[in-house]
């Protein structure tokens, strides 16, 4: 194999009992008598000895690729690496296993961001920075040694940091990515969980800032996703550590709550000189939060590259453009583009349903929702925004027919993806989706749903084994696969990385256009709402007490109302047109508030 190529065998996908070893039998070197693809045999580690291994010394590289094409389970990847990476891995897990190139650089008093796809090695990098994993510099057969790692990074900012890790002088506090798993690991109430973490004496202040007080004595099992997220953040920040790692701080949080968390993290860096490392897919929050940014790229599950630090603006813009300038590396064939002009104030589709003024209450002294009369149109995407606990999901349940206010029913077929995805069926993804639509496997369904939602590689996995992001993509596909008049998706961005969000957004829009259907999207990611929506419906009120929903309106009017409630202003980046949060109190922030232009200034739309 060429020196700049690697061979990866994903052992959780390699199923020798269900194939005829097509990879081995069709391999050109094997057919000439060389042992390129062989069985692992006694050398198998925690796996089936009949699974295959690939000799990178003998393999012909990506130019051949026959084994990749012949494997029925997509278990093999042959990848040509950028030449400058070939001899410089930070860590490799084993033969034909994932490799990580480069490490992020934490710093006292700084918030360091990491932006990149899921499955690209961010967790591996954090394990190394936390001292849980000694980097082997690619020598997976030898014994990893801190001295060799420190020598490899001599003369860089990482040298002193890794020396401190070696000497046990770095303590770490970590917030997990999937907060939904917390109830599986902890029995008790919120107070009991948080009191175990209060090492800085700041717990009461964190509880107040994050509005956890109302659930402080509730069982962890009874908390919503947003409540679990805030509790996990409080538990992480309450510890007295040198290095804080927060893996996705925004899922299930509304824009106001995201701003609160961003301010907390910034204060800990600025006022307490703490080192903060944040992985985040909400680009507006990452832009506001970070001092510097590492872009991560590569092939999920095969290899990942962490770049040297960049300025936050340049890093995000390069990532969206798909081209990293300093590295001279194209990481995506097409740029992610944003609408440069002001959205249309109205849409021309026919009215498919009108609804009167609605009220709904969960009972005496319970939450009450009031909805102004309005109409939804075909071939439009209606964005729905507002704080958590304000009635958006209640309105979705009304439209879906799961809740029925007196005197109201919607005579339309509605396909509904709820906010919280409960998947407990022990069946494969392909069997689940084929049970929903007869179009499963057709060229249209594959092109318009399966490919943009990147479902091909998880079709044979069981639903119960999927990650949070994989479950989200399957749930979106299930929703869009229904034959319906209205498609209603509640928080489809949760746990999706930036590219997956953009692909999902395009799939949702295209499906609505091609079927002349109405699409309603509830989400807190301003980027997604900005990309997908024709009009906007704004909810406000007092969370968990009462909510009010206005009639659907144009994007500018709706976003100005929504953002003014939050006292947050956005501008457009002049280079790529993406929305950016203005720093609170900045000149731009003050100017836009005076002009009443919270969405973005009129000159930004020109």
VOGU-3710 file (C-alpha; in Angstrom, 3 decimals, decimal comma):
1> xxxxxxxxxx> 0,000/0,000/0,000  1,111/3,572/-0,546  2,652/5,151/2,524  -0,226/7,609/2,802  -3,038/5,028/2,871  -4,754/3,141/5,671  -7,085/0,149/5,747  -9,937/0,101/8,255  -12,124/-2,880/9,141  -15,134/-1,962/11,268
11> xxxxxxxxxx> -15,449/-5,102/13,366  -18,956/-4,274/14,571  -20,029/-4,497/10,907  -17,880/-7,459/9,770  -20,161/-10,528/9,809  -18,276/-13,570/8,491  -21,166/-15,905/9,310  -23,328/-14,040/6,774  -20,970/-13,739/3,804  -18,708/-15,832/1,592
21> xxxxxxxxxx> -15,537/-13,808/2,216  -15,988/-11,893/-1,028  -13,369/-9,373/0,153  -10,736/-12,089/0,579  -11,649/-14,105/-2,491  -11,652/-11,172/-4,923  -8,597/-9,371/-3,494  -5,982/-9,118/-6,340  -2,926/-9,735/-4,093  -4,699/-12,744/-2,516
31> xxxxxxxxxx> -5,376/-14,164/-5,965  -1,640/-14,030/-6,735  -0,815/-15,983/-3,576  -0,051/-13,115/-1,205  -1,712/-12,910/2,204  -3,249/-9,464/2,066  -6,705/-10,220/3,514  -6,599/-12,996/6,113  -8,585/-14,154/9,125  -7,738/-12,757/12,555
41> xxxxxxxxxx> -7,681/-16,183/14,181  -6,007/-16,330/17,588  -5,009/-12,666/17,278  -8,610/-11,475/17,437  -9,189/-9,119/20,365  -12,722/-9,113/21,792  -14,033/-10,243/18,428  -14,783/-13,155/16,156  -11,574/-14,958/15,068  -13,186/-15,437/11,654
51> xxxxxxxxxx> -13,313/-11,687/11,026  -10,833/-10,358/8,481  -7,674/-8,319/8,769  -5,933/-6,413/5,977  -2,185/-6,060/5,583  -1,518/-2,418/4,856  1,950/-3,352/3,565  0,505/-5,608/0,837  -2,793/-3,815/0,069  -2,801/-1,907/-3,239
61> xxxxxxxxxx> -4,618/1,051/-1,695  -7,660/3,092/-2,621  -6,915/2,780/-6,345  -7,925/-0,881/-6,098  -10,849/-0,802/-3,671  -12,259/-4,179/-4,759  -12,667/-5,378/-1,175  -14,589/-2,193/-0,340  -17,015/-2,816/-3,201  -17,393/-6,551/-2,533
71> xxxxxxxxxx> -18,069/-6,375/1,224  -21,865/-6,739/1,636  -21,828/-4,984/5,027  -19,746/-1,868/4,241  -17,255/-3,003/6,858  -14,078/-2,049/4,936  -12,606/1,354/4,151  -9,393/1,915/2,179  -8,448/5,574/2,469  -5,722/7,727/0,963
81> xxxxxxxxxx> -4,642/10,154/3,661  -3,202/13,599/3,052  0,516/12,856/2,628  1,619/15,075/5,502  -0,486/12,994/7,946  0,757/9,544/7,065  3,608/9,377/9,568  2,215/11,557/12,331  -0,789/9,981/14,130  -1,511/10,915/17,723
91> xxxxxxxxxx> -3,182/7,585/18,408  -4,321/4,452/16,610  -6,549/1,911/18,292  -5,105/-1,135/16,558  -4,560/-2,860/13,274  -7,145/-1,703/10,696  -8,672/0,541/13,376  -9,461/4,227/13,851  -6,583/6,740/13,783  -6,511/10,241/15,230
101> xxxxxxxxxx> -4,192/12,924/13,866  -3,601/16,076/15,884  -4,877/17,201/19,274  -6,704/20,307/20,481  -4,758/22,741/22,633  -6,465/23,728/25,914  -5,357/26,910/27,639  -5,997/28,594/30,976  -8,569/31,344/30,758  -9,646/30,261/27,275
111> xxxxxxxxxx> -12,653/28,606/25,732  -11,454/26,282/22,981  -14,055/25,068/20,498  -14,054/21,930/18,362  -16,198/21,833/15,230  -16,581/18,689/13,172  -18,733/15,674/12,333  -19,729/13,004/14,803  -17,461/9,933/14,939  -14,330/11,879/14,043
121> xxxxxxxxxx> -12,280/11,336/17,220  -13,273/14,218/19,479  -13,863/11,867/22,425  -10,501/10,161/21,803  -8,791/13,548/21,926  -10,478/14,420/25,222  -9,542/11,064/26,744  -5,912/11,842/25,936  -6,149/15,367/27,360  -7,797/13,939/30,486
131> xxxxxxxxxx> -4,998/11,400/31,007  -7,342/8,441/30,497  -5,589/7,321/27,308  -1,840/7,432/26,650  -1,310/8,403/22,990  0,624/5,666/21,197  1,660/7,850/18,220  0,349/5,151/15,878  2,426/2,306/17,359  -0,505/0,149/18,436
141> xxxxxxxxxx> 1,694/-2,943/18,922  4,090/-1,379/21,412  3,421/0,009/24,886  2,263/3,643/24,816  4,533/5,949/26,799  3,956/9,493/28,038  7,631/10,374/27,557  7,447/9,562/23,855  4,248/11,562/23,494  5,716/14,593/25,251
151> xxxxxxxxxx> 8,812/14,374/23,061  6,612/14,194/19,936  4,966/17,474/20,905  8,175/19,189/22,063  8,195/22,868/21,183  4,393/23,115/21,019  1,833/24,357/23,515  0,912/20,741/24,222  4,318/19,832/25,647  3,800/21,405/29,076
161> xxxxxxxxxx> 0,154/20,328/29,207  0,929/16,650/28,501  3,734/16,793/31,072  1,213/17,949/33,676  -1,150/15,139/32,638  1,674/12,607/33,024  2,404/13,909/36,519  -1,254/13,691/37,574  -1,523/17,460/37,908  -4,596/17,899/35,674
171> xxxxxxxxxx> -8,093/17,265/37,006  -10,981/17,002/34,559  -14,730/17,628/34,723  -16,770/16,314/31,825  -20,334/16,777/30,593  -21,458/13,798/28,500  -22,899/14,134/25,015  -26,071/12,118/25,539  -27,767/13,386/28,694  -30,675/10,991/28,078
181> xxxxxxxxxx> -28,480/8,204/29,505  -28,091/9,883/32,918  -31,221/8,224/34,396  -29,759/4,828/33,462  -26,711/5,501/35,642  -28,165/7,384/38,600  -31,089/6,643/40,905  -32,229/9,551/43,006  -33,369/13,124/42,662  -31,740/16,203/41,180
191> xxxxxxxxxx> -30,540/17,568/44,503  -28,774/14,320/45,416  -26,968/14,194/42,060  -25,849/17,828/42,161  -24,738/17,843/45,808  -22,209/15,120/44,958  -20,536/17,541/42,514  -20,473/20,783/44,538  -16,708/21,182/44,912  -16,536/24,948/44,327
201> xxxxxxxxxx> -19,406/26,034/46,585  -21,191/27,505/43,554  -24,057/25,045/43,288  -26,795/27,381/44,551  -25,759/30,061/42,059  -25,687/27,522/39,205  -29,109/26,179/40,151  -30,513/29,715/40,035  -28,792/30,759/36,803  -29,863/27,574/35,020
211> xxxxxxxxxx> -33,428/27,689/36,443  -33,122/24,219/37,972  -34,899/25,184/41,221  -38,368/23,951/40,158  -37,014/20,405/39,580  -34,409/20,253/42,375  -36,384/17,646/44,331  -37,719/15,732/41,330  -36,486/12,246/40,473  -33,913/12,191/37,687
221> xxxxxxxxxx> -36,167/9,729/35,843  -38,903/12,393/35,634  -36,813/15,165/34,051  -37,287/16,306/30,463  -34,389/16,434/28,007  -33,908/20,160/28,556  -33,931/19,739/32,325  -31,431/16,870/32,129  -29,173/18,992/29,933  -29,142/21,873/32,432
231> xxxxxxxxxx> -28,567/19,511/35,362  -25,635/17,891/33,516  -24,107/21,294/32,787  -24,522/22,369/36,421  -22,912/19,124/37,633  -19,939/19,636/35,304  -19,370/23,300/36,187  -19,832/22,718/39,934  -16,680/20,594/40,119  -13,297/22,126/40,942
241> xxxxxxxxxx> -11,199/21,104/37,942  -8,333/22,352/35,807  -9,912/21,282/32,545  -13,634/21,270/31,695  -14,913/19,359/28,696  -18,492/19,996/27,565  -19,736/17,740/24,797  -22,732/19,463/23,153  -24,318/22,019/25,476  -27,324/22,991/23,331
251> xxxxxxxxxx> -29,549/19,943/22,607  -33,040/20,419/24,099  -32,215/23,975/25,246  -33,989/27,026/23,850  -32,069/30,038/22,565  -32,303/31,902/25,871  -31,024/28,903/27,826  -28,196/28,439/25,309  -27,162/32,054/25,843  -27,195/31,548/29,624
261> xxxxxxxxxx> -24,931/28,496/29,384  -22,595/30,328/27,001  -22,279/33,200/29,482  -21,565/30,786/32,353  -18,791/29,065/30,435  -17,278/32,394/29,373  -17,362/33,693/32,957  -15,525/30,630/34,256  -12,801/31,165/31,648  -12,545/34,941/32,061
271> xxxxxxxxxx> -13,004/35,367/35,810  -11,587/32,105/37,180  -8,905/31,409/34,560  -10,341/27,955/33,867  -9,581/25,898/30,756  -12,763/25,067/28,827  -13,080/22,783/25,800  -16,472/22,762/24,071  -17,716/20,532/21,256  -20,762/22,182/19,721
281> xxxxxxxxxx> -22,834/22,005/16,542  -24,872/25,193/17,078  -22,603/27,532/15,144  -24,185/30,724/16,489  -23,464/29,688/20,084  -19,981/28,373/19,240  -19,206/31,667/17,517  -20,281/33,618/20,589  -18,574/31,332/23,082  -15,118/30,340/21,853
291> xxxxxxxxxx> -11,775/32,162/21,819  -10,243/29,811/19,254  -11,458/26,909/17,180  -10,107/23,553/16,024  -11,777/22,102/12,935  -12,040/18,307/12,923  -12,390/16,456/9,624  -11,775/13,037/8,151  -13,838/9,894/7,672  -16,133/9,030/10,599
301> xxxxxxxxxx> -15,163/5,683/12,082  -11,919/5,515/10,089  -9,725/8,510/10,842  -9,980/12,027/12,167  -7,786/15,101/11,920  -7,800/17,962/14,427  -6,365/21,123/12,877  -4,198/23,714/14,574  -6,264/26,428/16,274  -7,934/29,031/14,083
311> xxxxxxxxxx> -9,805/32,234/14,798  -13,438/31,360/15,465  -14,839/33,338/12,545  -12,341/31,990/10,025  -12,642/28,445/11,347  -16,429/28,385/11,002  -16,365/30,085/7,592  -13,735/27,675/6,273  -15,702/24,733/7,617  -18,864/25,961/5,880
321> xxxxxxxxxx> -16,919/26,627/2,667  -15,532/23,078/2,801  -11,966/24,270/2,289  -9,325/24,762/5,000  -6,948/27,448/3,823  -3,866/26,869/5,996  -4,050/23,129/5,456  -4,866/23,500/1,726  -7,450/20,792/2,291  -10,907/20,346/0,769
331> xxxxxxxxxx> -13,095/18,595/3,334  -16,423/18,801/1,492  -17,208/18,976/-2,247  -19,746/21,796/-1,848  -20,038/24,842/0,390  -22,892/25,242/2,856  -24,648/28,416/1,719  -27,137/30,728/3,413  -29,800/32,959/1,885  -28,214/36,366/1,301
341> xxxxxxxxxx> -31,432/38,291/0,735  -34,327/39,038/3,042  -36,829/36,148/3,075  -40,165/36,650/1,364  -42,787/38,196/3,592  -45,441/35,741/2,428  -45,885/32,564/0,449  -48,262/31,879/-2,400  -49,376/28,325/-1,649  -53,046/27,537/-1,294
351> xxxxxxxxxx> -54,495/27,463/2,204  -54,846/23,826/3,250  -56,217/24,430/6,723  -57,453/27,282/8,858  -57,752/27,093/12,602  -59,697/29,365/14,956  -58,496/30,907/18,204  -57,622/27,923/20,403  -57,153/27,449/24,105  -56,053/24,339/25,901
361> xxxxxxxxxx> -55,323/23,665/29,565  -53,940/20,587/31,269  -56,264/21,208/34,218  -56,995/23,686/37,025  -53,880/25,655/37,994  -51,938/23,847/35,222  -50,264/25,082/32,055  -52,585/26,852/29,611  -51,974/27,582/25,944  -53,730/30,218/23,821
371> xxxxxxxxxx> -53,241/30,167/20,033  -54,298/32,986/17,713  -56,263/31,945/14,650  -54,247/31,338/11,524  -53,778/29,287/8,384  -51,227/26,877/7,003  -50,476/26,623/3,300  -49,335/23,873/1,005  -45,782/23,822/-0,290  -44,459/25,920/2,588
381> xxxxxxxxxx> -42,217/25,323/5,575  -43,486/26,997/8,715  -40,852/27,450/11,416  -42,033/27,392/15,025  -39,896/29,087/17,686  -40,099/30,041/21,335  -38,747/29,150/24,777  -39,022/25,679/26,280  -42,149/24,984/28,321  -44,180/27,513/26,368
391> xxxxxxxxxx> -46,558/25,180/24,482  -44,873/24,447/21,142  -45,011/20,681/21,628  -48,575/20,990/22,974  -49,565/22,753/19,731  -47,815/19,984/17,788  -49,785/17,365/19,709  -53,003/19,259/18,884  -52,184/19,288/15,165  -51,206/15,613/15,314
401> xxxxxxxxxx> -54,576/14,788/16,898  -53,067/13,484/20,134  -54,693/16,348/22,069  -58,135/17,641/21,076  -59,347/21,042/22,300  -63,103/21,422/22,438  -64,604/22,198/19,054  -61,439/21,677/17,005  -60,197/18,943/14,740  -57,830/19,058/11,782
411> xxxxxxxxxx> -59,151/17,162/8,784  -55,689/16,382/7,421  -53,287/13,472/7,562  -50,377/14,492/9,799  -47,031/12,707/10,087  -45,432/13,636/13,409  -41,888/13,281/14,740  -42,022/14,053/18,475  -39,311/15,874/20,397  -38,236/12,883/22,465
421> xxxxxxxxxx> -37,640/9,737/20,449  -38,603/6,531/22,183  -37,242/3,586/20,211  -37,445/0,294/22,061  -38,348/-2,052/19,218  -35,762/-4,843/18,778  -35,834/-4,663/14,977  -33,452/-3,577/12,257  -33,580/-0,117/10,747  -34,392/-1,410/7,253
431> xxxxxxxxxx> -37,236/-3,588/8,574  -38,639/-0,646/10,567  -38,589/1,782/7,642  -39,907/-0,749/5,137  -42,880/-1,309/7,457  -43,751/2,383/7,125  -43,683/2,870/3,349  -43,937/0,791/0,206  -41,494/3,243/-1,368  -38,656/1,865/0,766
441> xxxxxxxxxx> -35,726/0,958/-1,479  -37,046/2,748/-4,568  -34,701/5,109/-6,364  -36,790/8,122/-5,296  -36,865/7,141/-1,622  -33,166/6,290/-1,629  -32,183/9,563/-3,324  -34,506/11,907/-1,442  -34,548/10,373/2,041  -31,998/7,629/2,683
451> xxxxxxxxxx> -28,963/9,308/1,110  -29,322/12,835/2,562  -30,055/11,372/5,992  -27,037/9,041/5,655  -28,978/5,903/6,464  -27,181/3,413/4,226  -24,525/2,425/6,774  -26,987/1,850/9,623  -29,708/-0,058/7,753  -28,692/-3,402/9,257
461> xxxxxxxxxx> -28,282/-2,141/12,819  -30,928/-2,678/15,469  -32,930/0,378/16,506  -31,974/-0,145/20,138  -28,244/0,008/19,287  -28,355/3,390/17,562  -26,718/6,536/18,912  -28,758/9,648/19,596  -27,894/11,198/16,232  -28,642/7,959/14,373
471> xxxxxxxxxx> -32,024/7,663/16,099  -32,803/11,236/15,120  -32,062/10,583/11,445  -34,156/7,396/11,436  -37,037/9,266/13,105  -36,880/12,047/10,493  -36,872/9,430/7,726  -39,848/7,657/9,292  -41,775/10,923/9,479  -41,041/11,903/5,862
481> xxxxxxxxxx> -41,828/8,375/4,622  -45,457/8,592/5,710  -48,083/9,566/3,145  -49,394/12,787/4,698  -50,701/16,284/4,051  -48,712/17,828/6,889  -45,238/16,841/8,142  -44,546/18,017/11,680  -41,027/17,671/13,100  -40,264/18,644/16,689
491> xxxxxxxxxx> -36,571/19,535/17,188  -35,041/17,562/14,300  -31,595/19,146/14,859  -30,923/17,490/18,244  -27,665/15,448/18,234  -27,013/16,069/14,534  -23,690/17,568/13,546  -23,549/20,636/11,292  -23,406/18,750/7,995  -26,154/16,359/9,073
501> xxxxxxxxxx> -28,344/19,341/10,026  -27,863/20,923/6,629  -28,554/17,628/4,817  -31,637/17,011/6,974  -32,855/20,553/6,330  -32,529/20,091/2,573  -34,294/16,716/2,729  -37,166/18,229/4,709  -37,542/21,192/2,316  -37,260/19,098/-0,843
511> xxxxxxxxxx> -39,804/16,578/0,423  -42,321/19,338/1,103  -41,757/20,872/-2,327  -41,962/17,573/-4,213  -45,142/16,445/-2,468  -46,794/19,922/-2,311  -47,167/19,261/1,400  -47,000/21,541/4,406  -44,007/21,155/6,701  -43,864/22,495/10,251
521> xxxxxxxxxx> -40,483/22,522/12,005  -40,034/23,265/15,712  -36,401/23,966/16,527  -34,031/26,119/18,583  -31,148/26,159/16,085  -31,373/29,557/14,394  -29,252/28,294/11,496  -31,705/25,488/10,771  -34,756/27,744/11,134  -33,072/30,334/8,890
531> xxxxxxxxxx> -32,298/27,743/6,205  -35,594/25,874/6,202  -38,424/28,336/6,896  -40,693/30,394/4,646  -42,742/31,841/7,507  -42,537/31,832/11,281  -44,866/31,186/14,198  -43,690/32,693/17,501  -44,578/31,432/20,982  -44,082/33,469/24,154
541> xxxxxxxxxx> -45,451/33,685/27,696  -44,315/32,286/31,041  -42,755/28,804/30,767  -44,702/26,035/32,517  -47,485/28,528/33,407  -49,039/29,914/30,236  -48,102/30,272/26,587  -49,356/32,293/23,664  -48,844/31,616/19,956  -49,198/34,338/17,349
551> xxxxxxxxxx> -50,491/33,837/13,851  -47,912/32,758/11,223  -46,075/35,732/9,709  -43,132/36,654/7,483  -39,649/35,714/8,604  -38,412/39,252/9,319  -41,441/40,210/11,384  -41,488/36,878/13,198  -37,764/36,762/13,963  -37,769/40,370/15,177
561> xxxxxxxxxx> -40,545/39,523/17,614  -38,891/36,305/18,765  -35,408/37,745/19,244  -36,662/40,943/20,890  -38,302/38,776/23,555  -34,845/37,297/24,208  -33,000/40,641/23,834  -30,652/38,974/21,350  -29,616/40,394/17,969  -28,217/38,637/14,920
571> xxxxxxxxxx> -26,207/39,904/11,969  -25,154/38,270/8,718  -21,530/37,379/8,151  -20,559/39,382/5,046  -18,448/36,529/3,660  -20,836/33,553/3,779  -24,170/35,059/4,831  -24,510/32,958/7,984  -26,373/34,376/11,010  -24,081/35,452/13,867
581> xxxxxxxxxx> -25,096/36,499/17,364  -23,962/40,011/18,221  -22,040/40,135/21,465  -24,431/41,579/24,096  -23,804/45,289/24,593  -21,617/45,630/21,486  -22,038/48,625/19,171  -23,798/46,460/16,560  -26,091/44,999/19,220  -27,060/48,469/20,496
591> xxxxxxxxxx> -27,594/49,843/16,982  -29,899/47,015/15,899  -31,928/47,213/19,101  -32,427/50,960/18,579  -33,620/50,288/15,025  -35,826/47,353/16,073  -33,943/45,049/13,687  -33,116/42,011/15,814  -32,995/39,438/12,988  -30,306/41,215/11,025
601> xxxxxx> -29,766/44,759/9,819  -31,362/45,668/6,446  -27,942/46,336/4,884  -26,953/42,726/5,699  -29,715/41,483/3,400  -28,714/43,573/0,423
//
